[in-house]
Amino acid sequence: MFDSFPGGTSQRLDRPTYHADLGRVYTSRIDFLNKLERGQHFKERGFPSWEAFADGDWARALSLAEERREDYAQELRRASQLGITHRRLRVVEFPITPYVQWELFVLRVRVDLGDDIKVLDARDISNIERTRPVPEVVILGDAAMYEVVYDEDGNAAGANRYTDRSLIRETNAGFDALYERGEGFHAFFDREILTLAPPRVSGAPTGLRGSR
């Protein structure tokens, strides 16, 4: 699974170019967007809920996440109008990191609005990840696939853009297989996340991502 991905030919895009390109492809009559998330530590600077989380104000972080509800609803309505289905698979390691604990509360808002999100325990794919983690990718139909890349300080620096349709199809087949193995969001959330105490944020998590 994902055997051809490491050797795939890609074009490096800086962050603004990546976002512009993704937006262009998104409106080019694709059928679906599949997102595989693997990293466990990120920053979301500029996203108020994450800023509150990073400052240790857990109650405000959750409140601000709820305030994005209408934004997410509009996003899903736009996808429906364009005929695009969204699926996201979130790989989670144990013990659960503070970032992932926070992120899953944000994703719960999306799921409540109808976003199609599943969770996969990283221990269940240890046989697949013997040599490398599964790729963190955004797949837009068979038109383009993006792997987010990071600079030496762990900040998002753009993406590798892949357009080889055979590679995209192979990677998407891997996504499909893992998605089938994923657990329903609410079942995982209620069992593993809802019972956790508010996270203690110590030190600076690595990685910088865009808006949820």
N, C-alpha and C positions, 0 to 999 in steps of 0.2 A: 504493500500500500504506500502510495506517494513515492515509489521507487525512482521515477523519472524526474521528480521535481527538482532535486539538487542540481541536476545537470541541464536544466531548462535554460533557454536563451531569453534574456530579459533586457529591458531598457530602464535605466535608472532615472527616476523623476524626483525633482526636489518637492518639498511639501506643497507649495502653492500649485505647481504643475500637476501633481498627483490629484489634489482635490478638484481642480478644474477638469482634468481628464475623466475622473470618475463621474463627475456630474454630467459631462457630455455623453459618455457611454450609457449612463443610466437612462437617458431620455432618447436612446437610439433604437427603441423597440426591442429591448431584451425581454425575456420571459421571467427571469428570476434573479434574485441576489441571495447568495449563500455566504455566510460569514462564519469562519472558524477562528475562535479565540483561544489562545494557549498560554500567553504570558500571565504571571501572577502578581506582578508589581508594576504599576504605572502611575503617572501623574496626569491630572486633567486640569491643568491651569487654565483659568478663565471660565471654568464650569462651576457656578456658585455652590452646588451641592458638594462637589469634591473639595473646594476651598474650605468649606465649613468642616468637612470630615478631617482634612489635613490639619486644621486648627484645633481639633479635638472636641468640636461641638457636634456631637452625634445627633441630638434631637433636631438641631437646625439643619443638618445635612439631610435627614430624612424628610423634613418639611419642605426643603427646597427641591428635593427630588420629585415630590408630589406636584410642585408648581410647574413642572415640565409636562404635565399630563396632556394639556391641549396641544403643545408643540408636537408631541409624539402622535397624537390622534391625527393631526394634520398631515404628518409624514406618512402615516398608514393610509389615509384617504387618498393622498397623491399616488402612492404605489398602486392602490386599487384602480384608480382612474387610468393609470398607464398599463394596467394588466400585468403588474410585476408582483410575484410572490416573494416574500422575505422569509428566510430561515436562518437561525443563528444557533450554533453549538458552542457552549461554554465549557471548556475543559477545566476542572477544578482539582487542585492538589490539596492533600491533607498534611499537616493542619492548615486550615483555611487562612489565607493571609488577610490582614485588615482591608487591603484594597478590594479583594474579591468579595469579602463580606459586604462592603459598601456597594460595590457594583451590582451585586445581586438584588439589593433593595431597589436600585434604579431600574434594573431589568424587570423587576416585578411590576412596576408601573406599566412598562411596555406590554408585558404579558396580559395584564388586566384589560388592556385595550385591544387585544387580539393578536399581538405579535407572536410569531411561532418560534419559541426558544426552548431548547432542551439543554440539559446539563450532563456531563460525562465525567465520572471519577477517573482521574489520571492513572490510578492503579489498575484500572481495567484495560489500559492500552499499553502497559509496560512492555509487552512483547513486541508491539509495533515501534516503540520508541527506544529500542536497544542501542541504536547508533545516533539518533537525533530526535528531537521533539517533532511532533506533527507540525506542519507549517501553519503559520497564522496568516490567513489569506481572506480576501474578499473576491468572490467569483461573480461576475456579471454575465449571466448566460454563457454562451460560448464565444463572446466577443472579446473579453479581456479578463485578466486576473491580476490582482495586486497583492504583493507581499510587503507589508510595512517594514521599513528598515530604520535603524537607530544609529545615532552618532556615538562617539566614544564615551560621552557622558550619560548615555542612555535616553537621549531625547529623540522623539520622532523626527526623522530627517527626510521623509518622503517615502517612496515605495519603488519596488521593482515591478515593472509592468510586463506581463506575459501575454502574447497574442497567438501562440501556437495552439491551434484548436485541439489537436490530439492531446497535448499536455493539459490543457484546460479540462477536457473531458475526463482524462484519467484522474486528475486531482479532484474534480467534482464527484467522480465515482467513489473516491476515498471518503469525501465528505458525506455522501449519501450513506455509505456503509456505517460510518461512525454515528451519524445522526439516528439511524435505526436502532443503534445500541444505547442511545442517550435516554436519560430518565426525564419524565415530565417535569416541567419547571416547578410547579407548586408542590409536588410530592417531595422533591429534593429540598426546596426552600423551607418547607414546614418542618422537615425532619432535621436538617443540618444547619440552617441559618437562623431561623426564627428563635431558636432556644439559646443562641449565643449571647453572651454579655456584650455590651458596646465595645468595639475594638479600642485598644490602646495604641495610638500612633506614636512610634518612637523612631527617630532618624528619618531620613528622606527616602521614600521609595523611589525606585529607578524607573525610567521610561516616561515618555510624554506622549499623550494621545490626544485625539481630537474630541469633539463633543460626543456624548453618548447617543 
